[in-house]
Amino acid sequence: MKEEFNQHFRLSICIASYNRASFLAETIDSFIEEMTSNVELVFIDGASTDNTKEIINEYQKKYSNINYVQLPEKGGVDKDFDIAVQHAKGDYCWLICDDDPLEKGSINTVLSEIKNEKYSLLIANASILDVTAKRTLNPQAFTLKSDLKLEGQDLDGLVKCLGNHLTYIGCIIINRQLWLARNREEFYGYEFIHFAVIFQKPLPDPILVMAQPLIKIRYGNAQWTERALHIWSKKWPELVWSTQVLSEESKKKLSRLKPLKSFKFLLLHRAKNNISFEKLKMINKINGTFAMLTSFLFCLIPNKLLRFFLVSYMKRDQTKYAVSLYDLEWQNDK
């Protein structure tokens, strides 16, 4: 039965989506029954051409706390998530990926944390699953025995604790007013607008890092896979090294300034078939002639041969390399 809900919410679940109809029911069903009168769902449809609209309309018939916005054109992940926060009415916004289900009880966990405390930011742990969301690759994206509370100014401490888990937007639960008060539009197109907002300047209120996994990452299902080399060799390092609030040590933990000069980076991306002759022109523009020539040499190495050696090495410690192994073996199946 459809119920009437308040116009002000404590928490807004924000989803930006494009042509993900086949995953939406599993994602929404994982939390929809936990949405009380203090919670809303803001769903931004980036001009999907599948039956996304029909699916969300069916949910709206049952739940009045769903705000569906269909855009005239796709704006990209950064712009569309920003639009979601602008449409939200909650004190906090949880930026959830359209294909990643929540763990049971996750919304109640977050609501209890923000009931009597004011935070600038909450970070949710996650389990990492395969693309079917049936097999667990890693039960925890980051290892933390108990919740960790940091001062808003301790952004280096946040990086030390989480590292590259900060690239994942689905772990972000952020104070909406803080988000709206910061520059966003200049970071459209970087793919990591949440990082740009958080690390623009020190946060005014504490940060809570939650040890309990609250979300299931469906690994290997990203829509930007074909652009992976450009993202990890240019966009991500450029964003990381542009921030003024992190130490050089923290920046290095997140990314090398010029990843294409890293043997390990080239090795892994060639094994994943992200480096090819067709992409050399782009690489040349990114890091110059040296990077182009080095990458050219890596293109001469058969990627299947590289994958074979890397998989053989990683299988010596399958627990440690579970996600990387899946990544490489998934490439063999493509």
C-alpha positions in Angstrom: 0.0 0.0 0.0 1.3 3.4 -0.9 1.9 5.7 2.1 2.3 9.4 2.4 5.8 10.6 3.5 7.3 13.8 4.8 8.9 16.4 2.4 12.0 16.6 4.6 14.1 13.5 5.1 17.0 12.5 7.2 18.6 10.4 4.4 18.4 10.5 0.6 19.4 7.5 -1.4 20.8 9.0 -4.6 21.1 6.9 -7.7 22.3 8.1 -11.1 21.6 5.6 -13.8 21.9 5.0 -17.5 20.5 1.9 -19.3 20.8 -0.4 -16.3 17.3 -1.8 -16.2 18.4 -5.3 -15.8 20.0 -4.5 -12.4 17.6 -2.0 -10.9 15.1 -4.4 -9.3 17.8 -6.3 -7.4 19.4 -3.0 -6.2 16.2 -1.3 -5.2 14.6 -4.4 -3.6 17.7 -4.7 -1.4 16.6 -1.5 0.6 13.2 -0.3 -0.5 11.4 -2.1 2.5 13.7 -0.4 4.9 12.8 3.1 3.7 10.9 4.8 6.5 9.3 8.2 6.5 12.8 9.6 7.1 14.2 8.2 3.9 13.7 9.0 0.2 15.0 7.6 -3.1 16.2 10.2 -5.6 16.6 8.4 -9.0 18.2 10.3 -11.9 17.7 8.7 -15.2 20.3 10.0 -17.7 18.1 9.6 -20.8 18.1 5.8 -20.7 16.9 4.0 -23.9 15.8 0.8 -22.1 12.8 0.3 -19.8 14.3 2.1 -16.8 11.4 4.6 -16.7 8.8 1.8 -16.6 10.6 0.0 -13.8 10.8 3.1 -11.6 7.2 4.0 -12.3 6.1 0.7 -10.9 7.9 1.4 -7.7 6.4 4.8 -7.5 2.9 3.2 -7.5 3.7 1.6 -4.2 6.1 4.2 -2.6 5.5 7.9 -2.6 9.1 8.6 -1.3 10.6 8.1 -4.7 11.6 11.1 -6.7 12.2 10.1 -10.3 13.9 12.6 -12.6 14.3 11.8 -16.3 17.0 14.0 -18.0 16.8 15.0 -21.6 20.3 13.8 -22.2 23.0 11.8 -20.3 25.2 14.2 -18.4 27.8 11.6 -17.2 28.3 10.1 -13.7 29.6 13.4 -12.1 26.9 15.7 -13.4 24.1 13.2 -12.9 25.0 12.5 -9.2 25.3 16.2 -8.6 21.8 16.6 -10.0 20.6 13.9 -7.7 22.0 15.7 -4.6 20.4 19.0 -5.9 17.0 17.3 -6.0 17.5 15.6 -2.7 15.7 16.8 0.5 17.6 14.7 3.0 20.2 16.0 5.5 22.5 13.3 4.2 22.9 11.8 0.7 24.1 8.2 0.1 25.4 8.0 -3.4 24.6 4.5 -4.5 25.6 2.8 -7.8 22.6 1.5 -9.8 23.9 -2.1 -9.9 25.2 -2.6 -6.3 22.7 -4.0 -3.8 22.8 -2.9 -0.1 23.3 -5.4 2.7 20.2 -6.1 4.8 19.8 -3.5 7.6 22.2 -1.0 6.0 19.7 1.9 6.0 18.9 1.4 9.6 22.6 1.3 10.4 23.2 4.7 8.8 20.1 6.2 10.3 21.2 5.2 13.8 24.7 6.7 13.2 23.3 10.1 12.1 20.5 10.2 14.7 22.3 12.2 17.3 25.6 13.0 15.6 26.5 15.6 13.0 29.0 14.4 10.5 30.4 15.9 7.3 31.0 12.4 5.9 30.3 8.8 6.5 32.2 6.0 4.7 30.6 2.6 4.3 32.6 -0.6 4.0 31.6 -3.0 1.2 32.0 -6.6 0.2 33.3 -7.2 -3.3 31.4 -9.7 -5.5 31.7 -11.0 -9.0 29.6 -9.6 -11.8 26.7 -11.9 -10.9 26.7 -10.7 -7.3 26.7 -14.4 -6.2 30.3 -15.1 -5.5 32.2 -13.1 -2.8 35.7 -12.1 -3.9 36.5 -10.1 -0.8 34.3 -9.9 2.3 35.6 -6.4 3.1 36.9 -3.7 0.8 39.0 -2.4 3.6 40.0 -4.0 6.9 38.8 -2.3 10.0 38.0 -4.0 13.2 35.7 -1.3 14.5 34.3 2.0 13.4 36.8 4.9 13.2 36.0 8.5 13.9 38.3 11.1 12.4 38.4 14.9 12.7 37.2 16.6 9.5 40.6 18.1 9.0 42.3 14.7 9.1 42.0 14.0 5.4 45.4 12.4 5.3 44.2 10.0 8.0 41.2 9.1 5.8 43.5 8.3 2.9 45.7 6.2 5.1 42.7 4.2 6.3 40.9 3.7 3.0 43.4 4.2 0.1 41.8 3.6 -3.3 38.4 2.6 -1.8 37.9 6.3 -2.0 37.5 5.9 -5.8 34.2 4.1 -5.1 31.3 6.5 -5.0 28.9 4.0 -3.5 30.6 4.2 -0.1 29.9 7.9 0.2 27.3 9.2 2.6 27.7 13.0 2.7 26.1 16.0 4.4 24.0 17.5 1.6 24.6 21.2 2.6 28.3 20.6 2.6 28.1 19.1 -0.9 26.0 22.0 -2.3 28.4 24.6 -0.7 31.4 23.3 -2.7 32.5 23.6 -6.3 31.3 20.8 -8.5 30.8 21.8 -12.1 34.5 22.2 -12.8 35.0 18.6 -11.9 32.4 17.2 -14.3 34.0 14.6 -16.5 36.7 13.4 -14.0 34.5 10.4 -13.0 35.1 11.0 -9.3 33.1 14.1 -8.3 32.7 12.8 -4.8 36.5 12.8 -4.3 36.7 16.4 -5.6 34.0 17.6 -3.2 35.5 15.9 -0.2 39.1 16.8 -0.7 38.5 20.4 -1.9 39.2 21.7 1.6 39.1 20.4 5.2 35.7 19.2 6.4 34.0 21.2 9.1 32.6 18.2 11.1 33.9 14.7 11.9 34.2 11.8 9.6 32.9 8.3 10.4 34.4 5.3 8.7 32.1 2.3 9.3 33.8 -1.1 9.6 30.6 -3.1 8.8 30.1 -3.8 5.0 26.9 -2.1 4.0 27.0 -2.5 0.3 27.8 -5.2 -2.3 30.1 -4.1 -5.1 29.3 -5.9 -8.3 32.9 -6.0 -9.6 33.6 -6.0 -13.4 30.3 -4.3 -14.3 31.5 -0.7 -14.8 30.3 1.2 -17.8 33.7 3.0 -18.2 35.8 -0.2 -18.8 36.7 0.9 -22.3 38.0 4.2 -21.0 39.9 2.6 -18.1 43.4 3.5 -19.4 42.4 7.2 -19.9 40.8 7.3 -16.4 43.6 5.7 -14.4 46.5 7.3 -16.3 45.2 10.8 -16.6 41.9 11.7 -15.0 42.4 10.1 -11.6 46.0 11.2 -11.0 45.3 14.7 -12.3 42.4 15.0 -9.7 44.5 13.5 -6.9 47.5 15.7 -7.5 45.4 18.9 -7.9 44.2 18.8 -4.3 45.8 21.1 -1.8 44.7 19.4 1.4 46.6 16.2 1.1 50.3 15.5 1.8 52.5 14.2 -1.0 52.6 10.9 0.8 48.8 10.6 0.7 48.8 11.5 -3.0 51.4 8.8 -3.8 49.3 6.3 -1.9 46.4 7.1 -4.2 48.2 7.4 -7.5 51.5 8.1 -9.1 51.7 11.5 -10.8 52.5 9.9 -14.1 51.3 6.3 -14.0 52.4 5.5 -17.5 56.0 5.6 -16.3 55.3 2.8 -13.9 56.3 -0.7 -15.1 53.7 -2.3 -12.8 50.9 0.0 -14.2 51.8 -0.9 -17.8 52.1 -4.5 -17.0 48.7 -4.8 -15.5 46.9 -2.7 -18.1 48.5 -4.6 -20.9 47.4 -7.8 -19.3 43.8 -6.4 -19.1 44.1 -5.4 -22.8 43.7 -1.7 -21.9 46.9 -0.8 -23.7 46.8 -1.3 -27.5 48.2 0.2 -30.6 44.9 2.0 -31.2 45.3 3.9 -27.9 48.9 5.0 -28.5 47.8 8.4 -29.9 45.9 9.2 -26.7 48.8 8.0 -24.6 51.1 10.3 -26.5 48.9 13.2 -25.6 48.8 12.2 -22.0 52.4 11.8 -21.0 54.6 12.5 -24.0 56.8 10.5 -26.4 58.6 8.5 -23.8 55.4 7.1 -22.4 54.2 6.4 -25.9 57.3 4.4 -26.9 57.3 2.5 -23.6 53.7 1.6 -24.0 54.4 0.7 -27.6 56.9 -1.9 -26.5 54.3 -3.4 -24.0 51.9 -3.7 -26.9 54.4 -6.2 -28.5 53.9 -8.5 -25.6 50.9 -10.8 -26.1 48.4 -9.9 -23.4 47.3 -13.5 -23.0 50.9 -14.4 -22.2 51.1 -11.7 -19.6 47.8 -12.8 -18.1 49.0 -16.4 -17.9 52.2 -15.4 -15.9 50.3 -12.9 -13.7 47.5 -15.4 -12.9 50.1 -18.1 -12.2 51.9 -15.8 -9.7 48.7 -14.6 -8.0 47.3 -18.0 -7.5 50.1 -18.6 -5.0 48.0 -16.4 -2.6 44.4 -16.5 -3.8 43.1 -14.8 -0.8 45.3 -11.7 -1.2 44.8 -11.5 -5.0 41.2 -12.7 -5.3 39.9 -9.5 -6.9 42.9 -9.1 -9.2 42.7 -12.8 -10.2 39.0 -12.4 -11.1 39.8 -9.3 -13.1 42.4 -11.1 -15.2 40.5 -14.3 -15.6 37.4 -12.3 -16.6 39.5 -10.9 -19.4 40.1 -14.4 -20.7 36.4 -15.0 -20.9 35.7 -11.9 -22.9 
